[in-house]
Amino acid sequence: MVVPHTPSIAIIGTGYVADFYMKSIALYPDLNIVGAYDLDAARLATFCNYWKLPAFGSAEELLAALPADGLVLNLTNPDAHFDVSRACLLAERHVYSEKPLAMEMAQAMELADLATGLGLHLGAAPCSYLSQSAQTLWAAVRSAKPGKIRLAYAEIDDGYIRQAPYKHWKSETGAPWPAEDEFQVGCTMEHAGYYLTWLIQMFGPVRTVVAASAQLTGDDPAAHDLSIGTLFHTSGVVTRLTCSIIAPHNHEIRIVGDRGVLELDECWDNLASVQFRKRMRIRRRLLELPLTRKMRLPGKDLHPVPAKGGAATMNFFLGPDQMLHDIAAGTDPTPAMQMALHVNEVTLALQNAGEHSGSQTMQSTCEPPAPQPWAQSLKGGK
């Protein structure tokens, strides 16, 4: 996405996920990276030496060096997101935070109120809802192809992680996979947003969450490693979202309409194909056909995607790039901020549901974003 001047960013937090951002940032040659900061001086030095970035001795120095229309990427651990984002906002700098926006809803609302009062942009990952795969799926939902949408099932199961060799998982610069965050913060807080943002984008905000969650593995005090939620959207569509680090790997989404089913098998692939499976009556049977039709958008290479790294083929900079464009264009920051808040509330409702929470009415809402300019309709306009 082109902006009218060279945008600037600053990075706070140089752990595991920061390398994935840097692989994506490399796709934007006109971007000015002011520098990076991390509490761990050794990790900061390794990261900055590898990526050829200036290392700053304090967050305050880094924020002072960032232009007022620049953007801070808050890539710290989840339990530090609130404090770091708050400090950046108080320094009057726009903030894009890794997920979650905050570990408590009151903290997320405090950040939003602070950003609003200062006229600043505030947003949070994940940004895969801006990707070619998500936008193609949404265009297919809006088309006449599947008919009226009634229901969606989305899965984010990552396998039995506690039995995986995760202690050997390293980022490009050698940062270890943050196992403590995965187990102590919870897989739902870490991963639900990958489909939750898509569902809210396609079907509107969530009125009611009916969910259950549990800790099924690990003897140490840990967050729930399974959540199953039924989401009642304002559009009338009902969706189900399952997150676990126990069940076999499955990142599939199925969207059921009156004429058939839309399918996509991987939300961590920005270029994953969208298939339509038509429903037909054949003699006395009703079935979805075994052969599918691929849904496509007009054009090719609709946004850059880095080479596959780890388990994902995702451009982590789609969200920050959109925010930089909005900052330069003077776009109202409220809609993006409200979506981040709403995603945060629904995610917390899923993660913390437990066995007896029952129906939860959401207090936040949002106006879903418009489709990307290159994704207004499917190829052929159908």
C-alpha positions as CSV (number, residue, x, y, z in Angstrom):
1,M,0.0,0.0,0.0
2,V,1.4,3.4,-1.0
3,V,1.5,6.3,1.4
4,P,2.4,9.9,0.4
5,H,5.6,10.0,2.4
6,T,8.2,7.7,3.9
7,P,6.5,6.2,7.0
8,S,8.5,5.4,10.2
9,I,8.2,2.7,12.8
10,A,9.9,1.8,16.1
11,I,10.0,-1.7,17.6
12,I,9.7,-2.5,21.3
13,G,10.2,-6.1,22.0
14,T,12.7,-8.2,20.0
15,G,11.6,-11.8,21.0
16,Y,10.3,-14.6,18.9
17,V,7.6,-12.9,17.0
18,A,9.7,-9.8,16.1
19,D,11.6,-11.9,13.5
20,F,8.4,-12.7,11.7
21,Y,7.6,-9.0,11.6
22,M,11.0,-8.2,10.2
23,K,10.6,-10.8,7.4
24,S,7.4,-9.0,6.5
25,I,8.8,-5.5,6.9
26,A,11.5,-6.4,4.4
27,L,8.7,-6.4,1.8
28,Y,8.3,-2.6,2.2
29,P,11.6,-1.1,1.1
30,D,10.5,2.5,1.5
31,L,9.8,2.1,5.2
32,N,12.0,3.9,7.8
33,I,12.8,1.7,10.8
34,V,14.0,4.1,13.5
35,G,15.3,1.3,15.7
36,A,14.4,-1.2,18.4
37,Y,14.5,-1.6,22.2
38,D,14.2,-4.5,24.5
39,L,14.7,-5.0,28.3
40,D,17.1,-7.9,27.5
41,A,20.2,-6.1,26.2
42,A,21.8,-9.3,24.8
43,R,18.6,-10.2,22.9
44,L,18.4,-6.6,21.6
45,A,22.0,-6.7,20.4
46,T,21.5,-10.1,18.6
47,F,18.3,-8.9,16.9
48,C,19.7,-5.5,15.8
49,N,23.0,-6.9,14.6
50,Y,21.2,-9.4,12.5
51,W,18.7,-7.1,11.0
52,K,21.1,-4.1,10.8
53,L,19.0,-1.8,13.0
54,P,19.9,0.9,15.6
55,A,19.6,-0.4,19.1
56,F,18.3,2.1,21.7
57,G,19.2,2.1,25.4
58,S,15.7,2.9,26.6
59,A,12.1,3.1,25.4
60,E,12.1,6.8,26.1
61,E,15.0,7.4,23.7
62,L,13.4,5.4,21.0
63,L,10.0,7.1,21.3
64,A,11.7,10.5,21.2
65,A,13.5,9.5,18.0
66,L,10.3,8.4,16.3
67,P,8.4,11.1,14.3
68,A,5.0,12.1,15.6
69,D,3.3,10.5,12.6
70,G,5.3,7.3,13.1
71,L,4.1,4.0,14.6
72,V,5.3,1.9,17.5
73,L,5.1,-1.9,17.1
74,N,4.6,-3.3,20.6
75,L,6.0,-6.8,20.3
76,T,6.5,-7.5,24.0
77,N,5.1,-10.4,26.0
78,P,1.4,-10.3,26.5
79,D,1.6,-9.4,30.2
80,A,3.6,-6.3,29.2
81,H,1.3,-5.1,26.4
82,F,-0.8,-2.8,28.5
83,D,2.1,-1.0,30.3
84,V,4.1,-0.6,27.1
85,S,1.2,0.6,25.0
86,R,0.2,3.0,27.7
87,A,3.7,4.5,27.9
88,C,3.8,4.9,24.2
89,L,0.4,6.6,24.1
90,L,1.5,9.0,26.9
91,A,4.5,9.8,24.8
92,E,1.9,10.8,22.1
93,R,2.9,8.0,19.7
94,H,0.5,5.8,17.7
95,V,0.6,2.1,18.7
96,Y,0.1,-1.2,17.0
97,S,0.2,-4.0,19.6
98,E,0.7,-7.7,19.2
99,K,-2.3,-9.7,20.5
100,P,-3.9,-9.4,22.9
101,L,-4.5,-5.6,23.2
102,A,-4.6,-6.2,27.0
103,M,-5.1,-9.1,29.4
104,E,-8.0,-7.4,31.1
105,M,-10.9,-5.6,29.4
106,A,-10.7,-2.6,31.8
107,Q,-7.1,-2.1,30.7
108,A,-8.0,-2.3,27.0
109,M,-10.7,0.3,27.5
110,E,-8.2,2.5,29.4
111,L,-5.9,2.4,26.4
112,A,-8.7,3.2,24.0
113,D,-9.8,6.1,26.1
114,L,-6.3,7.4,26.3
115,A,-5.7,7.1,22.6
116,T,-9.0,8.8,21.8
117,G,-8.3,11.7,24.2
118,L,-4.9,12.3,22.5
119,G,-6.1,11.8,19.0
120,L,-3.9,8.8,18.4
121,H,-4.3,5.5,16.5
122,L,-4.4,2.3,18.5
123,G,-4.8,-1.2,17.0
124,A,-3.8,-4.8,17.6
125,A,-2.9,-8.0,15.8
126,P,-3.7,-10.3,14.2
127,C,-4.1,-8.6,10.8
128,S,-4.7,-11.7,8.6
129,Y,-8.3,-10.5,8.0
130,L,-6.7,-8.0,5.5
131,S,-5.1,-10.9,3.6
132,Q,-5.9,-12.2,0.2
133,S,-7.3,-15.5,1.6
134,A,-9.6,-13.7,4.1
135,Q,-10.7,-11.1,1.6
136,T,-11.4,-13.8,-1.0
137,L,-13.5,-15.7,1.5
138,W,-15.4,-12.5,2.4
139,A,-16.0,-11.7,-1.3
140,A,-17.4,-15.2,-1.8
141,V,-19.7,-14.7,1.3
142,R,-21.0,-11.5,-0.3
143,S,-21.6,-13.1,-3.7
144,A,-24.7,-15.0,-4.7
145,K,-22.7,-18.2,-5.0
146,P,-23.3,-19.8,-1.5
147,G,-26.7,-18.2,-1.0
148,K,-27.8,-16.8,2.4
149,I,-25.2,-17.6,5.0
150,R,-26.6,-19.3,8.1
151,L,-23.6,-20.9,10.0
152,A,-19.8,-21.1,10.2
153,Y,-17.5,-23.5,12.0
154,A,-13.9,-22.4,12.6
155,E,-11.1,-24.4,14.1
156,I,-7.7,-23.4,15.6
157,D,-6.4,-26.6,16.9
158,D,-2.6,-26.8,17.0
159,G,-1.9,-30.4,18.1
160,Y,-0.8,-31.8,21.4
161,I,1.8,-29.0,22.0
162,R,3.0,-30.2,25.4
163,Q,4.3,-33.3,23.7
164,A,5.9,-31.4,20.8
165,P,9.7,-30.6,20.8
166,Y,8.9,-26.9,21.4
167,K,12.1,-26.3,23.4
168,H,13.9,-26.6,20.2
169,W,11.8,-24.1,18.3
170,K,13.8,-20.9,17.5
171,S,13.1,-17.8,15.5
172,E,15.5,-16.7,12.7
173,T,17.7,-14.9,15.2
174,G,17.6,-17.6,17.8
175,A,14.8,-16.4,20.1
176,P,13.0,-19.4,21.7
177,W,9.4,-20.0,21.1
178,P,7.5,-18.4,24.1
179,A,6.2,-21.5,25.7
180,E,5.4,-19.8,28.9
181,D,3.1,-17.3,27.2
182,E,1.3,-20.2,25.4
183,F,0.7,-22.1,28.6
184,Q,0.2,-19.3,31.1
185,V,-1.7,-16.8,28.9
186,G,-3.6,-19.4,27.0
187,C,-4.0,-20.6,23.4
188,T,-7.3,-18.8,23.0
189,M,-5.7,-15.4,23.9
190,E,-2.9,-16.2,21.6
191,H,-4.8,-17.6,18.6
192,A,-8.6,-16.9,18.6
193,G,-8.1,-13.6,16.8
194,Y,-6.9,-15.3,13.7
195,Y,-10.5,-16.4,12.9
196,L,-12.4,-14.1,15.2
197,T,-11.3,-11.0,13.2
198,W,-12.5,-12.8,10.0
199,L,-15.9,-13.7,11.5
200,I,-16.5,-10.2,12.8
201,Q,-15.4,-8.7,9.5
202,M,-17.8,-11.0,7.5
203,F,-20.8,-11.3,9.9
204,G,-20.6,-8.2,12.1
205,P,-20.0,-7.8,15.9
206,V,-20.9,-10.4,18.4
207,R,-24.0,-9.9,20.6
208,T,-23.7,-12.9,22.8
209,V,-21.0,-15.5,23.6
210,V,-21.9,-18.9,24.9
211,A,-18.7,-20.7,25.7
212,A,-16.8,-23.3,27.8
213,S,-13.1,-23.6,28.4
214,A,-10.9,-25.9,30.5
215,Q,-7.3,-26.8,31.3
216,L,-6.9,-30.4,30.3
217,T,-3.1,-30.8,30.2
218,G,-0.2,-29.8,32.5
219,D,0.2,-30.0,36.2
220,D,1.4,-26.4,36.7
221,P,-1.0,-23.6,37.1
222,A,-1.8,-22.6,33.6
223,A,-4.5,-21.0,31.5
224,H,-7.2,-23.0,29.8
225,D,-5.9,-25.0,26.8
226,L,-9.3,-25.6,25.3
227,S,-12.1,-23.3,24.5
228,I,-15.3,-23.8,22.5
229,G,-17.5,-20.8,21.8
230,T,-20.8,-20.2,20.0
231,L,-21.0,-16.6,18.8
232,F,-24.3,-14.9,18.0
233,H,-23.6,-12.1,15.5
234,T,-25.7,-9.0,15.0
235,S,-26.3,-10.1,11.4
236,G,-28.1,-13.2,12.6
237,V,-25.3,-15.6,11.6
238,V,-24.2,-18.0,14.3
239,T,-20.6,-19.2,14.3
240,R,-18.6,-21.7,16.4
241,L,-14.9,-21.1,17.2
242,T,-12.8,-23.9,18.8
243,C,-9.2,-23.3,20.1
244,S,-6.9,-25.9,21.6
245,I,-3.3,-27.0,21.9
246,I,-4.5,-30.6,22.3
247,A,-6.6,-31.8,19.3
248,P,-4.8,-32.7,16.0
249,H,-3.8,-29.7,13.9
250,N,-6.8,-28.2,12.1
251,H,-7.2,-24.6,11.0
252,E,-10.2,-25.1,8.8
253,I,-13.2,-22.8,8.3
254,R,-16.5,-23.9,6.8
255,I,-19.2,-21.4,6.0
256,V,-22.7,-22.9,5.3
257,G,-25.1,-21.2,3.0
258,D,-28.4,-22.1,1.5
259,R,-26.7,-23.3,-1.8
260,G,-23.6,-24.9,-0.4
261,V,-20.4,-24.6,1.7
262,L,-17.4,-22.3,1.4
263,E,-14.2,-23.9,2.7
264,L,-10.7,-22.7,3.5
265,D,-8.2,-25.0,5.3
266,E,-5.5,-22.7,6.8
267,C,-5.9,-19.2,8.3
268,W,-2.1,-18.9,8.8
269,D,-1.6,-18.9,5.0
270,N,-2.4,-15.5,3.4
271,L,-2.7,-17.2,0.0
272,A,-4.8,-20.2,1.1
273,S,-7.4,-21.1,-1.5
274,V,-11.2,-20.7,-1.0
275,Q,-13.3,-23.5,-2.3
276,F,-17.1,-23.7,-2.9
277,R,-18.8,-27.0,-2.5
278,K,-22.3,-26.9,-4.1
279,R,-25.2,-28.7,-2.4
280,M,-27.5,-30.8,-4.6
281,R,-30.3,-33.3,-4.4
282,I,-29.5,-36.6,-6.2
283,R,-32.4,-39.0,-6.3
284,R,-33.4,-39.4,-2.6
285,R,-30.2,-37.9,-1.2
286,L,-29.0,-34.4,-0.3
287,L,-25.3,-33.9,-0.4
288,E,-22.4,-31.5,-1.0
289,L,-20.6,-32.4,-4.2
290,P,-17.2,-34.0,-3.9
291,L,-15.8,-31.6,-6.5
292,T,-15.2,-28.0,-5.5
293,R,-14.9,-24.7,-7.4
294,K,-12.0,-22.3,-6.5
295,M,-13.1,-18.8,-5.7
296,R,-10.7,-16.1,-7.0
297,L,-10.3,-12.3,-6.8
298,P,-9.4,-10.3,-9.9
299,G,-5.6,-9.8,-10.4
300,K,-2.6,-11.5,-9.0
301,D,-0.1,-10.8,-6.2
302,L,-2.6,-8.6,-4.4
303,H,-0.3,-8.0,-1.5
304,P,3.3,-9.2,-0.7
305,V,3.8,-12.3,1.3
306,P,7.1,-13.4,2.7
307,A,8.6,-16.9,2.2
308,K,7.1,-19.4,4.6
309,G,8.7,-19.2,8.0
310,G,7.9,-21.6,10.8
311,A,4.2,-22.7,10.7
312,A,2.9,-19.6,8.9
313,T,2.9,-17.9,5.5
314,M,1.7,-14.5,6.7
315,N,2.5,-10.9,6.1
316,F,2.5,-9.6,9.7
317,F,2.9,-6.0,8.5
318,L,-0.5,-5.8,6.7
319,G,-2.1,-4.3,9.8
320,P,0.7,-1.8,10.6
321,D,0.8,-0.8,6.9
322,Q,-2.9,-0.1,7.0
323,M,-2.5,2.0,10.1
324,L,0.3,4.0,8.7
325,H,-1.8,4.7,5.6
326,D,-4.7,5.8,7.9
327,I,-2.4,8.1,9.9
328,A,-1.1,9.7,6.7
329,A,-4.6,10.1,5.3
330,G,-6.0,11.5,8.5
331,T,-8.5,8.7,8.7
332,D,-10.7,8.5,11.9
333,P,-9.0,6.0,14.2
334,T,-12.2,5.1,16.0
335,P,-13.5,2.2,13.9
336,A,-10.2,0.2,14.0
337,M,-9.8,0.9,17.7
338,Q,-13.4,-0.3,18.4
339,M,-12.8,-3.5,16.4
340,A,-9.6,-4.2,18.5
341,L,-11.6,-3.6,21.7
342,H,-14.4,-5.9,20.5
343,V,-12.0,-8.7,19.5
344,N,-10.4,-8.3,22.9
345,E,-13.7,-8.7,24.8
346,V,-14.9,-11.7,22.8
347,T,-11.5,-13.4,23.2
348,L,-11.5,-12.9,27.0
349,A,-15.0,-14.3,27.1
350,L,-13.9,-17.4,25.3
351,Q,-10.6,-17.9,27.3
352,N,-12.1,-17.3,30.7
353,A,-15.5,-19.1,30.2
354,G,-14.8,-22.1,32.3
355,E,-17.5,-24.6,33.0
356,H,-20.3,-22.5,34.3
357,S,-20.1,-19.0,32.8
358,G,-23.1,-19.5,30.5
359,S,-24.3,-16.8,28.2
360,Q,-22.3,-13.6,28.1
361,T,-23.6,-10.4,26.6
362,M,-20.8,-8.3,25.0
363,Q,-20.6,-4.7,26.1
364,S,-18.5,-3.5,23.2
365,T,-19.4,-3.4,19.5
366,C,-17.7,-2.2,16.3
367,E,-18.3,-1.2,12.7
368,P,-16.6,-3.9,10.6
369,P,-14.1,-2.6,8.1
370,A,-14.9,-2.2,4.4
371,P,-13.5,-4.7,1.9
372,Q,-10.0,-3.9,0.6
373,P,-10.2,-1.9,-2.7
374,W,-8.8,-5.0,-4.6
375,A,-11.4,-7.3,-3.1
376,Q,-14.8,-5.7,-4.0
377,S,-16.0,-8.8,-5.9
378,L,-14.9,-12.2,-7.1
379,K,-13.2,-12.6,-10.5
380,G,-16.0,-12.3,-13.1
381,G,-18.1,-10.3,-10.6
382,K,-19.9,-13.4,-9.3
